Amino acid sequence: MTTSRDSEGAHRPVSKVPAGGSSQTMISMTNVQKHFGDLHVLKDVDLEVPAGQVVVILGPSGSGKSTLCRTINRLEPIDSGEIRIDGKLLPAEGKTLAALRADVGMVFQSFNLFAHKTILQNVTLAPMKVRGKSKADAEKRGMELLERVGIASQRDKYPAQLSGGQQQRVAIARSLAMEPKVMLFDEPTSALDPEMVNEVLDVMVSLAKEGMTMLVVTHEMGFARKAADRVIFMADGAIVEDDEPETFFTNPKSDRARDFLGKILGH
């Protein structure tokens, strides 16, 4: 059983089995440590995410949320500890790391689309290059995914011709085209104008309902309450609370979480 830290720093057990009942662990982090120079940004992080579970990570700026997310596909190397994806140890580098990364989709604050390629080309490039799909198969699947995120009509446009919300939906479709086992979202709506946020969150909610394993760093409290199976609250590089959304939002255990929610929900 995985544990998380309470407000006194002690570990407490948390149930990890999602509503669907799967006990297969898709993400496992054990005693993960990470420093940036003298700054200890991840402190003794233990986390397990079963297949099909949606975990939202909340916390103040500088708490280590994005760093945790980025270590899961080794965009940030760790100093010590262990990370496994679907039971496989995350390699340090090389072809095995590239292969494992192909199973972990990631959507960032910035959309990171190829400006010189059309929307459809952005979605089909990796499946053809990495998965070895034919152009016809990749385009067929690409169109299905663009339809799924509501922008199939934009297939021949370039990223600069789309709104921020549309570009982020392309980024999600591009990640899904690799048929990942896990989807990581690092503040996917923070760079968007307010009116564009919901169109991206709606796509994420639909993914959650379909059983995609998701780890989401966000400040969108509504999404956390609506779509998450669990809420992880981080502060000062450590997991402080790990609970069901309703329990976390109505009865946070730590002073740090109560203070955070008071500031966030008080506006």
Accessible surface in RSA format (square Angstrom, percent):
REM  Atomic radii and reference values for relative SASA: ProtOr
REM  Chains: A
REM  Algorithm: Lee & Richards
REM  Probe-radius: 1.40
REM  Slices: 20
REM RES _ NUM      All-atoms   Total-Side   Main-Chain    Non-polar    All polar
REM                ABS   REL    ABS   REL    ABS   REL    ABS   REL    ABS   REL
RES MET A   1   179.54  93.0  96.20  63.7  83.35 198.5 100.70  85.6  78.85 104.5
RES THR A   2    10.71   7.6   4.28   4.3   6.42  15.3   9.83  13.2   0.88   1.3
RES THR A   3    40.45  28.8  38.42  38.9   2.03   4.8  30.65  41.2   9.80  14.8
RES SER A   4     2.14   1.8   0.43   0.6   1.70   3.9   2.14   4.6   0.00   0.0
RES ARG A   5    50.86  21.4  50.83  25.9   0.03   0.1  11.40  15.6  39.46  23.9
RES ASP A   6    38.22  26.8  35.09  34.9   3.13   7.4   9.14  21.5  29.08  29.0
RES SER A   7    54.83  46.3  22.60  30.2  32.23  74.2  13.63  29.0  41.20  57.7
RES GLU A   8   149.70  85.9 113.00  85.5  36.70  87.4  64.85 125.4  84.85  69.3
RES GLY A   9    31.55  38.9   0.00   N/A  31.55  38.9  23.05  63.3   8.50  19.0
RES ALA A  10    53.45  49.1  43.61  67.3   9.84  22.4  53.04  74.7   0.41   1.1
RES HIS A  11    77.98  42.6  50.54  35.1  27.44  70.2  44.86  46.2  33.12  38.5
RES ARG A  12    49.25  20.7  48.29  24.6   0.96   2.3  34.35  47.0  14.90   9.0
RES PRO A  13    92.22  67.2  78.50  71.6  13.71  49.9  78.74  65.0  13.47  83.7
RES VAL A  14    14.76   9.7   9.89   9.0   4.87  11.7  14.63  12.7   0.13   0.4
RES SER A  15    85.27  72.1  65.81  87.8  19.46  44.8  47.43 101.0  37.84  53.0
RES LYS A  16    18.32   8.9  14.24   8.7   4.08   9.7  14.30  12.9   4.02   4.3
RES VAL A  17    83.43  54.9  63.84  57.8  19.59  47.2  63.84  55.5  19.59  53.1
RES PRO A  18    11.84   8.6   4.74   4.3   7.10  25.8   7.54   6.2   4.30  26.7
RES ALA A  19   108.10  99.4  60.68  93.6  47.42 107.9  75.14 105.8  32.96  87.3
RES GLY A  20    78.44  96.7   0.00   N/A  78.44  96.7  40.96 112.4  37.48  84.0
RES GLY A  21    49.33  60.8   0.00   N/A  49.33  60.8  25.95  71.2  23.38  52.4
RES SER A  22    40.16  33.9  29.57  39.5  10.60  24.4  33.39  71.1   6.77   9.5
RES SER A  23    92.33  78.0  69.02  92.1  23.31  53.7  33.67  71.7  58.66  82.2
RES GLN A  24    90.93  50.8  79.29  58.0  11.64  27.7  41.82  89.0  49.11  37.2
RES THR A  25    46.02  32.7  36.61  37.1   9.41  22.4  19.11  25.7  26.91  40.7
RES MET A  26    14.50   7.5  14.21   9.4   0.29   0.7  14.45  12.3   0.05   0.1
RES ILE A  27     0.00   0.0   0.00   0.0   0.00   0.0   0.00   0.0   0.00   0.0
RES SER A  28    19.35  16.4  18.81  25.1   0.54   1.2   7.23  15.4  12.13  17.0
RES MET A  29     3.00   1.6   0.00   0.0   3.00   7.2   0.00   0.0   3.00   4.0
RES THR A  30    69.11  49.2  68.22  69.2   0.88   2.1  53.11  71.3  16.00  24.2
RES ASN A  31    70.64  48.7  70.64  68.3   0.00   0.0  17.04  41.0  53.60  51.8
RES VAL A  32     0.00   0.0   0.00   0.0   0.00   0.0   0.00   0.0   0.00   0.0
RES GLN A  33    33.35  18.6  33.35  24.4   0.00   0.0  14.87  31.7  18.47  14.0
RES LYS A  34    14.51   7.1  14.51   8.9   0.00   0.0   0.00   0.0  14.51  15.5
RES HIS A  35    73.38  40.1  64.43  44.8   8.95  22.9  44.18  45.5  29.20  34.0
RES PHE A  36    89.20  44.6  75.94  47.0  13.25  34.5  81.20  49.2   8.00  22.9
RES GLY A  37    71.38  88.0   0.00   N/A  71.38  88.0  44.60 122.4  26.79  60.0
RES ASP A  38   154.56 108.3 120.49 119.9  34.07  80.6  41.48  97.6 113.09 112.8
RES LEU A  39   118.15  65.8 113.21  81.0   4.94  12.4 116.75  82.0   1.41   3.8
RES HIS A  40    59.07  32.3  51.28  35.6   7.79  19.9  36.18  37.3  22.90  26.6
RES VAL A  41    16.66  11.0  12.55  11.4   4.11   9.9  16.52  14.4   0.14   0.4
RES LEU A  42     0.00   0.0   0.00   0.0   0.00   0.0   0.00   0.0   0.00   0.0
RES LYS A  43    73.15  35.7  72.77  44.6   0.38   0.9  33.97  30.6  39.18  41.7
RES ASP A  44    37.42  26.2  34.63  34.5   2.80   6.6  12.46  29.3  24.97  24.9
RES VAL A  45     1.68   1.1   0.00   0.0   1.68   4.0   1.68   1.5   0.00   0.0
RES ASP A  46    33.58  23.5  29.65  29.5   3.94   9.3  10.02  23.6  23.56  23.5
RES LEU A  47     0.36   0.2   0.32   0.2   0.04   0.1   0.32   0.2   0.04   0.1
RES GLU A  48    56.58  32.5  56.58  42.8   0.00   0.0   3.76   7.3  52.82  43.1
RES VAL A  49     0.00   0.0   0.00   0.0   0.00   0.0   0.00   0.0   0.00   0.0
RES PRO A  50     6.03   4.4   6.02   5.5   0.02   0.1   6.02   5.0   0.02   0.1
RES ALA A  51    17.39  16.0  15.76  24.3   1.63   3.7  15.88  22.4   1.51   4.0
RES GLY A  52    26.58  32.8   0.00   N/A  26.58  32.8  13.78  37.8  12.80  28.7
RES GLN A  53     3.94   2.2   3.94   2.9   0.00   0.0   0.00   0.0   3.94   3.0
RES VAL A  54     2.60   1.7   2.60   2.4   0.00   0.0   2.60   2.3   0.00   0.0
RES VAL A  55     0.00   0.0   0.00   0.0   0.00   0.0   0.00   0.0   0.00   0.0
RES VAL A  56     0.00   0.0   0.00   0.0   0.00   0.0   0.00   0.0   0.00   0.0
RES ILE A  57     0.00   0.0   0.00   0.0   0.00   0.0   0.00   0.0   0.00   0.0
RES LEU A  58     0.00   0.0   0.00   0.0   0.00   0.0   0.00   0.0   0.00   0.0
RES GLY A  59     0.00   0.0   0.00   N/A   0.00   0.0   0.00   0.0   0.00   0.0
RES PRO A  60    40.16  29.3  35.77  32.6   4.39  15.9  40.16  33.2   0.00   0.0
RES SER A  61   105.73  89.3  77.33 103.2  28.40  65.4  46.90  99.9  58.83  82.4
RES GLY A  62    79.20  97.7   0.00   N/A  79.20  97.7  42.16 115.7  37.04  83.0
RES SER A  63     2.18   1.8   0.00   0.0   2.18   5.0   1.77   3.8   0.41   0.6
RES GLY A  64     9.48  11.7   0.00   N/A   9.48  11.7   6.43  17.6   3.05   6.8
RES LYS A  65    12.50   6.1  10.72   6.6   1.79   4.3   1.08   1.0  11.42  12.2
RES SER A  66    36.35  30.7  33.68  44.9   2.67   6.1  25.39  54.1  10.96  15.3
RES THR A  67    18.77  13.4  17.56  17.8   1.21   2.9   0.48   0.6  18.30  27.7
RES LEU A  68     0.01   0.0   0.01   0.0   0.00   0.0   0.01   0.0   0.00   0.0
RES CYS A  69     0.00   0.0   0.00   0.0   0.00   0.0   0.00   0.0   0.00   0.0
RES ARG A  70    71.68  30.1  71.68  36.5   0.00   0.0  13.06  17.8  58.62  35.5
RES THR A  71     0.18   0.1   0.00   0.0   0.18   0.4   0.00   0.0   0.18   0.3
RES ILE A  72     0.00   0.0   0.00   0.0   0.00   0.0   0.00   0.0   0.00   0.0
RES ASN A  73     9.10   6.3   8.99   8.7   0.12   0.3   0.26   0.6   8.84   8.5
RES ARG A  74    42.39  17.8  34.21  17.4   8.18  19.5   3.32   4.5  39.06  23.7
RES LEU A  75    65.65  36.6  43.87  31.4  21.78  54.7  45.48  31.9  20.17  54.3
RES GLU A  76    35.78  20.5  35.76  27.1   0.03   0.1   0.79   1.5  34.99  28.6
RES PRO A  77    76.20  55.5  75.75  69.0   0.45   1.6  75.81  62.6   0.39   2.4
RES ILE A  78    24.09  13.7   6.78   5.0  17.31  41.7   6.94   5.0  17.15  46.5
RES ASP A  79    82.85  58.0  46.71  46.5  36.14  85.4  26.21  61.7  56.64  56.5
RES SER A  80    55.81  47.2  46.92  62.6   8.89  20.5  45.96  97.9   9.85  13.8
RES GLY A  81    41.01  50.6   0.00   N/A  41.01  50.6  10.42  28.6  30.59  68.5
RES GLU A  82    63.69  36.6  61.14  46.3   2.55   6.1  14.32  27.7  49.37  40.3
RES ILE A  83     2.59   1.5   0.04   0.0   2.55   6.1   0.04   0.0   2.55   6.9
RES ARG A  84    80.78  33.9  80.34  41.0   0.44   1.0  20.08  27.4  60.70  36.8
RES ILE A  85     0.28   0.2   0.28   0.2   0.00   0.0   0.28   0.2   0.00   0.0
RES ASP A  86    37.40  26.2  23.94  23.8  13.46  31.8   2.04   4.8  35.36  35.3
RES GLY A  87    50.08  61.8   0.00   N/A  50.08  61.8  33.11  90.9  16.98  38.0
RES LYS A  88   122.42  59.7 118.49  72.7   3.93   9.4  75.03  67.5  47.39  50.5
RES LEU A  89    93.72  52.2  81.25  58.1  12.47  31.4  81.25  57.1  12.47  33.6
RES LEU A  90     9.14   5.1   1.30   0.9   7.84  19.7   1.30   0.9   7.84  21.1
RES PRO A  91    31.57  23.0  21.21  19.3  10.36  37.7  31.57  26.1   0.00   0.0
RES ALA A  92    73.59  67.7  53.02  81.8  20.58  46.8  53.02  74.7  20.58  54.5
RES GLU A  93   134.63  77.3 124.91  94.5   9.72  23.2  39.39  76.2  95.25  77.8
RES GLY A  94    52.00  64.1   0.00   N/A  52.00  64.1  39.13 107.4  12.87  28.8
RES LYS A  95   187.63  91.5 176.61 108.4  11.02  26.2 121.08 109.0  66.55  70.9
RES THR A  96    91.50  65.1  85.00  86.2   6.51  15.5  77.81 104.5  13.69  20.7
RES LEU A  97    11.69   6.5  11.69   8.4   0.00   0.0  11.69   8.2   0.00   0.0
RES ALA A  98    59.21  54.4  51.22  79.0   7.99  18.2  54.61  76.9   4.60  12.2
RES ALA A  99    60.65  55.8  49.57  76.5  11.07  25.2  56.71  79.9   3.93  10.4
RES LEU A 100    12.26   6.8  10.61   7.6   1.66   4.2  11.93   8.4   0.34   0.9
RES ARG A 101    83.14  34.9  76.74  39.1   6.40  15.2  25.46  34.8  57.69  35.0
RES ALA A 102    11.31  10.4   2.10   3.2   9.21  20.9   9.69  13.6   1.62   4.3
RES ASP A 103    21.50  15.1  21.50  21.4   0.00   0.0   0.08   0.2  21.42  21.4
RES VAL A 104     6.96   4.6   0.35   0.3   6.61  15.9   0.35   0.3   6.61  17.9
RES GLY A 105     7.89   9.7   0.00   N/A   7.89   9.7   7.89  21.6   0.00   0.0
RES MET A 106    19.91  10.3   6.16   4.1  13.75  32.7   6.16   5.2  13.75  18.2
RES VAL A 107     1.24   0.8   0.03   0.0   1.21   2.9   1.24   1.1   0.00   0.0
RES PHE A 108    44.36  22.2  43.88  27.2   0.48   1.2  43.88  26.6   0.48   1.4
RES GLN A 109    78.76  44.0  77.69  56.8   1.07   2.5  13.89  29.6  64.86  49.2
RES SER A 110    65.21  55.1  60.40  80.6   4.80  11.1  46.25  98.5  18.96  26.6
RES PHE A 111    36.29  18.2  32.95  20.4   3.34   8.7  33.19  20.1   3.10   8.9
RES ASN A 112    81.57  56.3  55.20  53.3  26.37  63.5  29.39  70.7  52.19  50.4
RES LEU A 113    25.28  14.1   1.81   1.3  23.47  59.0   1.90   1.3  23.37  62.9
RES PHE A 114    89.28  44.7  86.74  53.7   2.53   6.6  89.28  54.1   0.00   0.0
RES ALA A 115    75.68  69.6  62.08  95.8  13.60  30.9  62.51  88.0  13.17  34.9
RES HIS A 116   130.45  71.3 107.28  74.6  23.17  59.3  88.50  91.2  41.96  48.8
RES LYS A 117    53.75  26.2  53.75  33.0   0.00   0.0  11.75  10.6  42.00  44.7
RES THR A 118    19.05  13.6  19.05  19.3   0.00   0.0  16.11  21.6   2.95   4.5
RES ILE A 119     0.00   0.0   0.00   0.0   0.00   0.0   0.00   0.0   0.00   0.0
RES LEU A 120     7.81   4.3   7.81   5.6   0.00   0.0   7.81   5.5   0.00   0.0
RES GLN A 121    86.02  48.1  84.74  61.9   1.28   3.0  25.48  54.2  60.54  45.9
RES ASN A 122     0.92   0.6   0.00   0.0   0.92   2.2   0.00   0.0   0.92   0.9
RES VAL A 123     0.29   0.2   0.16   0.1   0.14   0.3   0.16   0.1   0.14   0.4
RES THR A 124     7.91   5.6   7.63   7.7   0.27   0.7   0.27   0.4   7.63  11.5
RES LEU A 125    46.01  25.6  44.42  31.8   1.59   4.0  46.01  32.3   0.00   0.0
RES ALA A 126    29.70  27.3  26.72  41.2   2.98   6.8  29.19  41.1   0.51   1.3
RES PRO A 127     2.97   2.2   2.97   2.7   0.00   0.0   2.97   2.4   0.00   0.0
RES MET A 128    65.87  34.1  53.59  35.5  12.28  29.2  50.16  42.6  15.71  20.8
RES LYS A 129   161.44  78.8 127.43  78.2  34.01  81.0  73.26  65.9  88.18  93.9
RES VAL A 130    90.62  59.6  60.40  54.7  30.22  72.8  64.71  56.2  25.91  70.3
RES ARG A 131    93.83  39.4  61.55  31.4  32.28  76.9  29.71  40.6  64.12  38.9
RES GLY A 132    62.33  76.9   0.00   N/A  62.33  76.9  31.01  85.1  31.32  70.2
RES LYS A 133    57.67  28.1  44.49  27.3  13.18  31.4  41.23  37.1  16.44  17.5
RES SER A 134    59.87  50.6  44.59  59.5  15.28  35.2  52.28 111.3   7.59  10.6
RES LYS A 135   132.28  64.5 125.84  77.2   6.45  15.3  68.37  61.5  63.92  68.1
RES ALA A 136    74.44  68.4  59.64  92.0  14.80  33.7  67.05  94.4   7.39  19.6
RES ASP A 137    82.86  58.0  79.15  78.8   3.71   8.8  12.67  29.8  70.20  70.0
RES ALA A 138     2.30   2.1   0.00   0.0   2.30   5.2   0.34   0.5   1.97   5.2
RES GLU A 139    52.93  30.4  52.63  39.8   0.30   0.7   8.57  16.6  44.36  36.2
RES LYS A 140   138.24  67.4 127.66  78.3  10.58  25.2 100.78  90.7  37.46  39.9
RES ARG A 141    71.14  29.9  70.27  35.8   0.87   2.1  20.95  28.6  50.18  30.4
RES GLY A 142     0.51   0.6   0.00   N/A   0.51   0.6   0.29   0.8   0.22   0.5
RES MET A 143    50.39  26.1  48.61  32.2   1.78   4.2  48.97  41.6   1.42   1.9
RES GLU A 144    77.21  44.3  65.82  49.8  11.38  27.1  41.13  79.6  36.08  29.5
RES LEU A 145     0.32   0.2   0.32   0.2   0.00   0.0   0.32   0.2   0.00   0.0
RES LEU A 146     0.00   0.0   0.00   0.0   0.00   0.0   0.00   0.0   0.00   0.0
RES GLU A 147   120.60  69.2 109.82  83.1  10.78  25.7  42.28  81.8  78.32  63.9
RES ARG A 148    92.92  39.0  59.60  30.4  33.32  79.3  42.84  58.6  50.08  30.4
RES VAL A 149     2.80   1.8   0.03   0.0   2.76   6.7   1.73   1.5   1.07   2.9
RES GLY A 150    54.64  67.4   0.00   N/A  54.64  67.4  30.12  82.7  24.52  54.9
RES ILE A 151     2.81   1.6   1.99   1.5   0.82   2.0   2.81   2.0   0.00   0.0
RES ALA A 152    17.20  15.8  12.35  19.1   4.85  11.0  12.60  17.7   4.60  12.2
RES SER A 153    99.08  83.7  60.70  81.0  38.39  88.4  57.58 122.6  41.50  58.1
RES GLN A 154    28.09  15.7  27.72  20.3   0.37   0.9   0.37   0.8  27.72  21.0
RES ARG A 155    86.06  36.1  86.06  43.9   0.00   0.0  22.07  30.2  63.99  38.8
RES ASP A 156   100.25  70.2  86.92  86.5  13.34  31.5  34.98  82.3  65.28  65.1
RES LYS A 157    85.30  41.6  84.13  51.6   1.17   2.8  45.33  40.8  39.97  42.6
RES TYR A 158    95.12  44.4  95.12  54.1   0.00   0.0  56.56  42.5  38.56  47.5
RES PRO A 159     7.04   5.1   7.04   6.4   0.00   0.0   7.04   5.8   0.00   0.0
RES ALA A 160    98.18  90.3  60.99  94.1  37.19  84.6  70.52  99.3  27.66  73.3
RES GLN A 161   112.83  63.1  81.07  59.2  31.75  75.6  36.70  78.1  76.12  57.7
RES LEU A 162    11.65   6.5   0.15   0.1  11.49  28.9   2.06   1.4   9.58  25.8
RES SER A 163    39.47  33.4  25.27  33.7  14.20  32.7  32.15  68.5   7.32  10.3
RES GLY A 164    17.22  21.2   0.00   N/A  17.22  21.2  10.68  29.3   6.54  14.6
RES GLY A 165     0.00   0.0   0.00   N/A   0.00   0.0   0.00   0.0   0.00   0.0
RES GLN A 166    40.70  22.8  40.70  29.7   0.00   0.0   3.10   6.6  37.60  28.5
RES GLN A 167    30.36  17.0  30.36  22.2   0.00   0.0   0.00   0.0  30.36  23.0
RES GLN A 168     0.01   0.0   0.01   0.0   0.00   0.0   0.00   0.0   0.01   0.0
RES ARG A 169    30.94  13.0  30.94  15.8   0.00   0.0   0.07   0.1  30.87  18.7
RES VAL A 170     0.00   0.0   0.00   0.0   0.00   0.0   0.00   0.0   0.00   0.0
RES ALA A 171     3.15   2.9   2.64   4.1   0.51   1.2   2.64   3.7   0.51   1.3
RES ILE A 172     0.00   0.0   0.00   0.0   0.00   0.0   0.00   0.0   0.00   0.0
RES ALA A 173     0.00   0.0   0.00   0.0   0.00   0.0   0.00   0.0   0.00   0.0
RES ARG A 174    43.13  18.1  42.62  21.7   0.50   1.2  16.12  22.0  27.01  16.4
RES SER A 175    12.13  10.2   6.23   8.3   5.90  13.6   5.88  12.5   6.24   8.7
RES LEU A 176     5.74   3.2   4.19   3.0   1.55   3.9   4.19   2.9   1.55   4.2
RES ALA A 177     2.19   2.0   1.46   2.2   0.73   1.7   1.46   2.1   0.73   1.9
RES MET A 178    20.10  10.4  19.83  13.1   0.27   0.6  20.10  17.1   0.00   0.0
RES GLU A 179   100.81  57.9  80.87  61.2  19.95  47.5  32.75  63.4  68.06  55.6
RES PRO A 180    12.19   8.9   1.20   1.1  11.00  40.0   1.20   1.0  11.00  68.3
RES LYS A 181    72.80  35.5  60.83  37.3  11.97  28.5  51.09  46.0  21.70  23.1
RES VAL A 182     0.00   0.0   0.00   0.0   0.00   0.0   0.00   0.0   0.00   0.0
RES MET A 183     0.00   0.0   0.00   0.0   0.00   0.0   0.00   0.0   0.00   0.0
RES LEU A 184     0.00   0.0   0.00   0.0   0.00   0.0   0.00   0.0   0.00   0.0
RES PHE A 185     0.00   0.0   0.00   0.0   0.00   0.0   0.00   0.0   0.00   0.0
RES ASP A 186     7.47   5.2   7.47   7.4   0.00   0.0   0.00   0.0   7.47   7.4
RES GLU A 187    17.43  10.0  16.89  12.8   0.54   1.3   6.16  11.9  11.27   9.2
RES PRO A 188     0.54   0.4   0.38   0.3   0.16   0.6   0.38   0.3   0.16   1.0
RES THR A 189     6.92   4.9   3.76   3.8   3.16   7.5   0.00   0.0   6.92  10.5
RES SER A 190    65.96  55.7  26.00  34.7  39.97  92.1  36.22  77.1  29.74  41.7
RES ALA A 191    66.28  60.9  29.17  45.0  37.11  84.4  40.24  56.7  26.05  69.0
RES LEU A 192    18.06  10.1   0.74   0.5  17.31  43.5   2.90   2.0  15.15  40.8
RES ASP A 193    75.07  52.6  72.40  72.1   2.67   6.3   6.97  16.4  68.10  67.9
RES PRO A 194   113.91  83.0  99.36  90.6  14.55  52.9 102.59  84.7  11.31  70.3
RES GLU A 195   133.19  76.5 101.57  76.8  31.63  75.3  67.58 130.7  65.61  53.6
RES MET A 196    37.63  19.5  37.63  24.9   0.00   0.0  35.81  30.4   1.83   2.4
RES VAL A 197    19.06  12.5  19.06  17.3   0.00   0.0  19.06  16.6   0.00   0.0
RES ASN A 198   101.63  70.1 101.61  98.2   0.02   0.0  21.65  52.1  79.98  77.3
RES GLU A 199    52.06  29.9  43.53  32.9   8.52  20.3  23.08  44.6  28.98  23.7
RES VAL A 200     0.00   0.0   0.00   0.0   0.00   0.0   0.00   0.0   0.00   0.0
RES LEU A 201    17.19   9.6  17.19  12.3   0.00   0.0  17.19  12.1   0.00   0.0
RES ASP A 202    85.43  59.8  78.32  78.0   7.10  16.8  26.22  61.7  59.21  59.0
RES VAL A 203    14.55   9.6  11.84  10.7   2.71   6.5  14.51  12.6   0.04   0.1
RES MET A 204     0.38   0.2   0.38   0.3   0.00   0.0   0.38   0.3   0.00   0.0
RES VAL A 205    12.13   8.0  12.13  11.0   0.00   0.0  12.13  10.5   0.00   0.0
RES SER A 206    40.08  33.9  37.21  49.7   2.88   6.6  35.02  74.6   5.07   7.1
RES LEU A 207     0.44   0.2   0.44   0.3   0.00   0.0   0.44   0.3   0.00   0.0
RES ALA A 208    15.39  14.2   3.85   5.9  11.55  26.3   4.19   5.9  11.20  29.7
RES LYS A 209   160.15  78.1 121.55  74.6  38.60  91.9  83.63  75.3  76.53  81.5
RES GLU A 210   108.98  62.6  69.63  52.7  39.35  93.7  49.56  95.9  59.42  48.5
RES GLY A 211    39.81  49.1   0.00   N/A  39.81  49.1  24.83  68.1  14.98  33.5
RES MET A 212    36.05  18.7  28.31  18.7   7.74  18.4  31.82  27.1   4.23   5.6
RES THR A 213     4.84   3.4   3.68   3.7   1.16   2.8   0.00   0.0   4.84   7.3
RES MET A 214     0.00   0.0   0.00   0.0   0.00   0.0   0.00   0.0   0.00   0.0
RES LEU A 215     0.00   0.0   0.00   0.0   0.00   0.0   0.00   0.0   0.00   0.0
RES VAL A 216     0.04   0.0   0.04   0.0   0.00   0.0   0.04   0.0   0.00   0.0
RES VAL A 217     0.00   0.0   0.00   0.0   0.00   0.0   0.00   0.0   0.00   0.0
RES THR A 218     1.64   1.2   1.64   1.7   0.00   0.0   0.67   0.9   0.97   1.5
RES HIS A 219    74.26  40.6  62.21  43.2  12.05  30.8  50.23  51.8  24.02  28.0
RES GLU A 220    49.25  28.3  47.92  36.3   1.33   3.2   2.99   5.8  46.26  37.8
RES MET A 221    18.90   9.8  15.21  10.1   3.69   8.8  15.25  13.0   3.66   4.8
RES GLY A 222    51.75  63.8   0.00   N/A  51.75  63.8  41.19 113.0  10.56  23.6
RES PHE A 223     6.20   3.1   0.43   0.3   5.77  15.0   3.67   2.2   2.53   7.2
RES ALA A 224     0.00   0.0   0.00   0.0   0.00   0.0   0.00   0.0   0.00   0.0
RES ARG A 225   109.22  45.9  86.44  44.1  22.78  54.2  34.91  47.7  74.31  45.0
RES LYS A 226   140.31  68.5 103.71  63.6  36.61  87.2  68.62  61.8  71.70  76.4
RES ALA A 227    14.89  13.7   0.16   0.2  14.73  33.5   6.57   9.3   8.31  22.0
RES ALA A 228    12.94  11.9   0.00   0.0  12.94  29.4   0.04   0.1  12.90  34.2
RES ASP A 229    46.34  32.5  34.73  34.6  11.61  27.5   9.89  23.3  36.45  36.4
RES ARG A 230     6.75   2.8   6.75   3.4   0.00   0.0   6.75   9.2   0.00   0.0
RES VAL A 231     0.00   0.0   0.00   0.0   0.00   0.0   0.00   0.0   0.00   0.0
RES ILE A 232     0.02   0.0   0.02   0.0   0.00   0.0   0.02   0.0   0.00   0.0
RES PHE A 233     0.54   0.3   0.54   0.3   0.00   0.0   0.54   0.3   0.00   0.0
RES MET A 234     0.00   0.0   0.00   0.0   0.00   0.0   0.00   0.0   0.00   0.0
RES ALA A 235     3.37   3.1   1.78   2.7   1.59   3.6   1.78   2.5   1.59   4.2
RES ASP A 236    82.80  58.0  73.28  72.9   9.52  22.5  27.32  64.3  55.48  55.3
RES GLY A 237     1.51   1.9   0.00   N/A   1.51   1.9   0.57   1.6   0.94   2.1
RES ALA A 238    14.33  13.2  14.33  22.1   0.00   0.0  14.33  20.2   0.00   0.0
RES ILE A 239     5.40   3.1   4.20   3.1   1.20   2.9   4.20   3.0   1.20   3.3
RES VAL A 240    14.93   9.8  14.93  13.5   0.00   0.0  14.93  13.0   0.00   0.0
RES GLU A 241     0.85   0.5   0.85   0.6   0.00   0.0   0.35   0.7   0.50   0.4
RES ASP A 242     2.01   1.4   1.89   1.9   0.12   0.3   0.00   0.0   2.01   2.0
RES ASP A 243    24.42  17.1  23.06  23.0   1.36   3.2   1.48   3.5  22.95  22.9
RES GLU A 244   109.07  62.6 108.20  81.9   0.87   2.1  29.34  56.8  79.72  65.1
RES PRO A 245    15.60  11.4  15.60  14.2   0.00   0.0  15.60  12.9   0.00   0.0
RES GLU A 246   109.25  62.7 107.46  81.3   1.79   4.3  60.11 116.3  49.13  40.1
RES THR A 247    44.36  31.6  40.45  41.0   3.91   9.3  21.12  28.4  23.24  35.1
RES PHE A 248     0.73   0.4   0.00   0.0   0.73   1.9   0.73   0.4   0.00   0.0
RES PHE A 249    14.33   7.2   0.00   0.0  14.33  37.3   0.00   0.0  14.33  41.0
RES THR A 250    85.72  61.0  51.35  52.1  34.38  81.9  46.50  62.5  39.22  59.3
RES ASN A 251    87.86  60.6  86.72  83.8   1.14   2.8  17.71  42.6  70.15  67.8
RES PRO A 252    15.82  11.5  13.76  12.5   2.06   7.5  13.86  11.4   1.96  12.2
RES LYS A 253    88.29  43.1  68.50  42.0  19.79  47.1  68.42  61.6  19.87  21.2
RES SER A 254     0.04   0.0   0.04   0.1   0.00   0.0   0.04   0.1   0.00   0.0
RES ASP A 255   100.71  70.5  96.40  96.0   4.31  10.2  35.66  83.9  65.05  64.9
RES ARG A 256    99.91  42.0  97.44  49.7   2.48   5.9  50.07  68.4  49.85  30.2
RES ALA A 257     0.00   0.0   0.00   0.0   0.00   0.0   0.00   0.0   0.00   0.0
RES ARG A 258   113.49  47.7 103.14  52.6  10.35  24.6  53.59  73.2  59.90  36.3
RES ASP A 259    75.73  53.0  65.51  65.2  10.22  24.2  25.91  61.0  49.82  49.7
RES PHE A 260    15.21   7.6  12.16   7.5   3.05   7.9  15.10   9.2   0.11   0.3
RES LEU A 261     9.86   5.5   9.10   6.5   0.76   1.9   9.36   6.6   0.50   1.4
RES GLY A 262    48.74  60.1   0.00   N/A  48.74  60.1  37.59 103.1  11.15  25.0
RES LYS A 263   131.14  64.0 125.12  76.8   6.02  14.3  83.84  75.5  47.30  50.4
RES ILE A 264    59.33  33.8  47.37  35.3  11.96  28.8  48.78  35.1  10.55  28.6
RES LEU A 265    80.06  44.6  52.43  37.5  27.63  69.5  55.87  39.2  24.19  65.1
RES GLY A 266    64.42  79.4   0.00   N/A  64.42  79.4  29.83  81.9  34.58  77.5
RES HIS A 267   193.38 105.7 129.19  89.8  64.19 164.2 120.55 124.2  72.83  84.7
END  Absolute sums over single chains surface
CHAIN  1 A    11849.3       9084.9       2764.4       6365.9       5483.4
END  Absolute sums over all chains
TOTAL         11849.3       9084.9       2764.4       6365.9       5483.4
